[in-house]
Each structure stands twice: as C-alpha cells, then as structure tokens.
C-alpha cells in the first residue's frame, strides 16, 4: 500500500482515504480545531509519505522589522510536527490525542517572505517503537524536527517532543 493510502476504520467498509483526502482532512482540522492555524493562514501544501509541508504568508506573520515573527515561525513548525504525526497515525487507522510536550527552536536567519515548514517522517524503526509503546502503554513520545528555509539556507530549526495517547472511547 502506498504510504498516502490511508485505510479508514474497519466499520466504514473497504474504502480507502486517498492522500488528497487525508490532506484535506488535516487542513480542515487545522482550520477548525486549531484557531491559531487559521489566524496565521497555515495551508497544508504537500505530503509525499515522507515529508509534510505547511505554508504561511509573511503578511500577517511579520514584525516591525518586516521579517517573520518568531512566534509565527514557532507555531507553524510545531503544527508541521503535529500534522505529520497525525498523518502517521491516520495511515495506520489509530485515533489518538497528540500534544506537544516540549520544544526547542533555533532562529538562524531572518525569514522575509512567505514560508514553508517541513517535517520529515522518522525512520521506520522509530515509528515501530512509537507503535510498540502505544500498544503496550496506550501512550508514547516521539521527537520530531521541522525546518524553515529562506531561499536555500536553513533559517529555522525546530525540535519537539510530542506525546500521543490512544483514544479510549
């Protein structure tokens, strides 16, 4: 199965949610479930099974230096990690709560234009460890990294630890 072919729950039959459907669903969750994402103008740009890209406009996310506001950059990179983890769980039909536990961010270069946050899928080994912990304990932690580039140069590097807890209902 292609990594973007997302199985729906067994109770819905044998239909498969396409990558396009899952990206549309993620966009809807960001827009309605996380008001800040809508305010920042976050858009789900792409997911190829290995990397999630979220974009945001510089307009409305800039400071008085005419560069991207650090809080906006932090929020979009945090959401990129959250969104990637949501997609990973959706690919395996797991319903869970995802929260950020802690993060660190490095601002290396000013961002002066519309920006994209990219979060790469962890190794298969790390994903297997995540699922193993979820199966044993009902919750697990996973560290993810996201980045924003200005042109070809790394401008922002984010690392965050997310906690995943299976829904019990």
C-alpha positions in Angstrom: 0.0 0.0 0.0 1.3 3.5 -0.9 2.1 5.5 2.3 -0.5 8.0 1.3 -3.3 5.4 1.0 -4.9 5.8 4.4 -7.2 3.0 5.5 -10.5 4.0 7.1 -11.8 2.3 10.2 -13.0 -1.3 9.6 -16.6 -0.2 10.4 -16.6 2.0 7.3 -16.0 -0.8 4.8 -13.2 -1.3 2.4 -12.9 2.3 1.2 -9.5 3.9 1.3 -8.9 7.6 2.0 -6.5 8.9 -0.6 -3.6 11.1 0.2 -5.6 14.1 -1.2 -8.4 13.2 1.2 -6.2 13.0 4.2 -4.5 16.3 3.4 -8.0 17.9 3.0 -8.9 16.4 6.4 -5.8 17.7 8.0 -6.4 21.2 6.6 -10.0 21.1 8.0 -8.6 20.1 11.4 -6.1 22.9 11.4 -8.7 25.4 10.3 -11.5 24.4 12.7 -9.7 22.7 15.6 -6.7 24.9 16.0 -7.9 28.6 15.7 -4.3 29.9 15.6 -3.5 27.9 12.5 -6.4 29.7 10.7 -5.3 33.1 12.0 -1.8 32.5 10.8 -3.0 31.4 7.3 -1.5 28.0 7.6 -2.1 25.8 4.5 -1.3 22.1 4.0 0.9 22.3 1.0 2.1 18.7 0.4 2.7 15.3 1.9 4.6 12.7 -0.1 4.6 9.9 2.5 8.0 11.1 3.9 7.6 14.9 4.4 4.8 17.2 5.4 5.0 20.8 4.2 2.8 23.6 5.7 3.0 27.1 4.3 2.1 30.5 5.7 2.1 34.0 4.3 4.5 36.6 5.5 1.6 39.1 5.5 0.0 38.9 9.0 3.0 37.0 10.3 5.6 39.8 10.3 7.1 42.0 12.9 8.2 45.6 12.8 11.4 44.6 11.1 9.4 43.3 8.2 10.6 39.7 8.9 8.5 36.8 10.0 7.5 37.0 13.7 9.3 34.3 15.8 6.0 33.2 17.4 4.5 32.5 14.0 7.6 30.5 12.9 7.4 28.6 16.1 3.7 27.9 15.7 4.0 26.7 12.1 6.9 24.4 12.8 5.1 23.0 15.8 2.0 22.4 13.7 4.1 20.7 11.0 5.3 18.2 13.6 1.8 17.7 14.9 0.4 17.3 11.4 3.0 14.8 10.4 2.3 12.7 13.5 -1.5 13.0 12.8 -0.9 11.7 9.2 1.3 8.8 10.5 -1.4 7.7 12.9 -4.1 8.1 10.3 -2.1 5.9 7.9 -2.5 3.1 10.4 -6.1 4.0 11.4 -5.2 4.9 15.0 -7.3 7.6 16.8 -5.2 9.4 19.4 -4.6 12.7 21.1 -1.4 14.4 20.1 0.1 17.2 22.2 3.5 18.9 22.2 5.4 18.3 25.4 8.5 20.4 24.9 10.4 22.0 22.2 13.5 24.0 21.3 13.9 26.3 18.3 16.8 28.0 16.7 16.3 31.1 14.6 19.4 31.2 12.3 18.4 33.6 9.7 15.6 36.2 9.2 12.6 35.0 7.1 11.5 37.7 4.8 8.9 36.1 2.5 6.1 33.5 2.6 7.5 30.5 4.3 7.2 26.7 4.4 7.7 24.4 7.4 8.9 20.9 6.5 8.7 18.0 8.9 10.2 14.7 7.8 8.8 11.3 8.8 11.0 9.5 11.3 12.8 6.3 10.5 10.7 3.1 10.3 12.5 1.9 13.5 11.3 5.0 15.4 7.8 4.6 14.1 7.8 1.0 15.1 9.0 2.0 18.6 6.1 4.5 18.8 3.5 1.9 17.8 5.0 -0.7 20.2 4.8 1.8 23.1 1.2 2.7 22.1 0.3 -0.9 22.1 1.9 -1.6 25.5 1.0 1.6 27.4 -1.6 3.4 25.4 0.7 6.4 25.1 4.1 7.2 23.7 6.5 10.0 23.0 8.2 10.9 19.7 10.7 13.6 18.9 10.4 15.3 15.5 12.3 18.0 13.8 11.0 20.7 11.4 12.7 23.4 9.4 12.0 26.6 7.5 14.4 27.8 4.8 15.0 31.2 3.5 15.9 30.6 -0.1 18.3 27.7 0.0 19.5 28.5 3.5 18.2 27.0 6.8 16.5 29.8 8.7 14.7 28.0 11.5 15.3 24.6 13.1 12.7 23.2 15.5 12.8 20.0 17.6 9.8 19.0 19.6 8.7 16.1 21.7 5.1 15.1 21.1 3.0 12.8 23.3 0.5 10.5 21.7 -2.3 9.0 23.8 -4.7 6.5 22.3 -8.4 7.4 22.5 -10.1 5.1 24.9 -13.7 5.6 23.7 
